[in-house]
Amino acid sequence: MNISRHSDLALRTLMLLAVGDRDGDRMTAGAIASSVNASPSHIAKIVSRLVSLEVIASRRGRGGGLQITESGRHHSVGTLLRTLEGPGESVECEGEQPCPLSANCRLRRGFADAREAFFATLDPLTVDDIVHSPTRQVLLTLEPRFTPSGDNDGNSRH
């Protein structure tokens, strides 16, 4: 089962924020984009979505930046992925030439069940669960490092 690049980057964003928040630090969307090797505009869209889901908070100005919320920290990874991925099919049955079997296809139902089983496997995991050691140490090595609260000039702390 594959997840979209959007969902992958959303999880990585949450993981980075969860690790940084332990030290009382905030990150900017630009710093996250650099850390996960993604475009700033793509991360900005992801951040907007995560803010609307209330799993991260965004604060402007001095002392601002992005921070994971308490509910974001304890959010189920499976539930989050279901929301980010949205409803959909694992296979494309309704293209330009719809599959003649789509109305009565048992394989299509099997794929839908497999997709749900994939998400259900991740339901017990929270964002906090997936950032424990050794993952935490790896996340902390990603550049640029977290900027101290109140330092929004983009300088890295080393």
C-alpha positions as CSV (number, residue, x, y, z in Angstrom):
1,M,0.0,0.0,0.0
2,N,1.3,3.4,-0.9
3,I,0.4,6.7,0.6
4,S,0.5,10.0,-1.4
5,R,3.5,12.3,-1.2
6,H,1.2,14.8,0.5
7,S,0.4,12.4,3.3
8,D,4.0,11.3,3.7
9,L,5.2,14.9,4.0
10,A,2.4,15.7,6.5
11,L,3.5,12.8,8.7
12,R,7.2,14.0,8.5
13,T,6.1,17.5,9.3
14,L,4.3,16.3,12.4
15,M,7.2,14.1,13.4
16,L,9.7,17.1,13.1
17,L,7.4,19.3,15.1
18,A,6.8,16.7,17.8
19,V,10.6,16.3,18.3
20,G,11.2,20.0,18.3
21,D,8.4,20.7,20.7
22,R,10.0,18.5,23.3
23,D,12.7,21.1,23.5
24,G,10.3,24.1,23.4
25,D,11.3,25.0,19.9
26,R,9.2,26.0,16.9
27,M,9.9,25.6,13.2
28,T,9.0,27.5,10.1
29,A,7.5,25.9,7.0
30,G,10.7,26.8,5.1
31,A,12.8,25.0,7.7
32,I,10.6,21.9,7.4
33,A,10.7,22.0,3.6
34,S,14.5,22.1,3.7
35,S,14.6,19.2,6.3
36,V,12.4,16.9,4.2
37,N,13.6,18.0,0.8
38,A,10.3,19.4,-0.4
39,S,9.3,22.7,-2.0
40,P,8.3,25.4,0.5
41,S,4.9,25.9,-1.4
42,H,4.1,22.2,-1.0
43,I,4.9,22.3,2.7
44,A,2.8,25.5,3.1
45,K,-0.2,23.7,1.7
46,I,0.4,20.7,4.0
47,V,0.8,23.1,7.0
48,S,-2.5,24.8,6.1
49,R,-4.2,21.4,6.0
50,L,-2.7,20.3,9.3
51,V,-3.7,23.6,10.9
52,S,-7.3,23.1,9.7
53,L,-7.2,19.6,11.3
54,E,-6.0,21.3,14.5
55,V,-3.0,19.0,14.8
56,I,-0.6,21.9,14.5
57,A,-0.8,25.5,15.5
58,S,0.7,28.4,13.6
59,R,1.7,31.7,15.3
60,R,3.0,34.8,13.5
61,G,5.5,37.3,14.6
62,R,8.1,37.3,17.3
63,G,8.1,33.9,19.0
64,G,6.0,32.5,16.2
65,G,6.3,29.5,14.1
66,L,4.7,26.1,13.9
67,Q,4.1,23.9,16.9
68,I,2.3,20.5,17.3
69,T,-0.9,20.7,19.4
70,E,-1.6,18.4,22.3
71,S,-4.3,16.7,20.2
72,G,-1.8,16.4,17.3
73,R,0.7,14.7,19.6
74,H,-1.9,12.0,20.6
75,H,-3.6,11.8,17.2
76,S,-3.9,8.3,15.7
77,V,-1.7,7.8,12.6
78,G,-4.3,5.6,10.9
79,T,-7.1,8.1,11.5
80,L,-4.9,11.0,10.2
81,L,-3.9,9.0,7.1
82,R,-7.6,8.2,6.4
83,T,-8.4,11.9,6.5
84,L,-5.4,13.0,4.5
85,E,-5.8,10.3,1.8
86,G,-9.6,10.8,1.7
87,P,-12.0,8.4,0.3
88,G,-10.8,6.6,-2.8
89,E,-10.1,3.5,-4.6
90,S,-6.9,1.5,-4.6
91,V,-7.4,0.7,-8.3
92,E,-8.7,2.9,-11.1
93,C,-11.9,1.3,-12.3
94,E,-13.7,4.3,-13.7
95,G,-11.2,5.7,-16.2
96,E,-12.0,6.8,-19.8
97,Q,-13.1,3.3,-20.5
98,P,-14.6,2.0,-17.3
99,C,-13.9,-1.6,-16.5
100,P,-16.9,-3.8,-17.4
101,L,-16.4,-5.8,-14.2
102,S,-16.5,-2.8,-11.8
103,A,-20.1,-3.2,-10.8
104,N,-19.6,-6.8,-9.6
105,C,-15.9,-7.1,-9.0
106,R,-14.8,-8.9,-5.9
107,L,-11.2,-7.8,-6.4
108,R,-12.3,-4.2,-6.1
109,R,-13.9,-5.0,-2.7
110,G,-10.7,-6.9,-1.7
111,F,-8.6,-3.8,-2.5
112,A,-10.9,-1.6,-0.4
113,D,-10.7,-4.1,2.5
114,A,-6.9,-4.2,2.2
115,R,-6.8,-0.4,2.2
116,E,-8.8,-0.3,5.4
117,A,-6.7,-3.0,7.0
118,F,-3.6,-0.9,6.2
119,F,-5.1,2.1,8.0
120,A,-6.4,-0.1,10.9
121,T,-2.9,-1.4,11.5
122,L,-1.8,2.2,12.1
123,D,-4.7,3.2,14.3
124,P,-3.1,2.3,17.6
125,L,0.0,4.4,16.8
126,T,0.1,8.1,17.8
127,V,2.4,10.8,16.5
128,D,4.1,10.6,19.9
129,D,4.6,6.8,19.4
130,I,6.4,7.2,16.1
131,V,9.0,9.8,17.3
132,H,10.5,7.8,20.2
133,S,14.1,6.7,20.0
134,P,15.8,5.8,17.7
135,T,13.6,7.9,15.4
136,R,14.0,10.9,17.6
137,Q,17.8,11.0,17.2
138,V,17.6,10.7,13.4
139,L,15.0,13.5,13.3
140,L,17.2,15.8,15.4
141,T,20.1,15.4,12.9
142,L,18.1,16.7,10.0
143,E,19.2,20.2,8.8
144,P,18.3,22.9,9.3
145,R,18.0,22.5,13.0
146,F,15.1,23.9,15.0
147,T,15.2,27.6,15.7
148,P,14.8,28.8,19.3
149,S,11.4,30.3,20.1
150,G,11.5,34.0,19.3
151,D,14.2,33.6,16.7
152,N,12.4,33.8,13.3
153,D,15.3,35.2,11.3
154,G,15.9,31.7,9.8
155,N,19.3,31.2,11.4
156,S,20.0,27.6,12.4
157,R,21.0,26.7,15.9
158,H,23.9,24.3,16.1
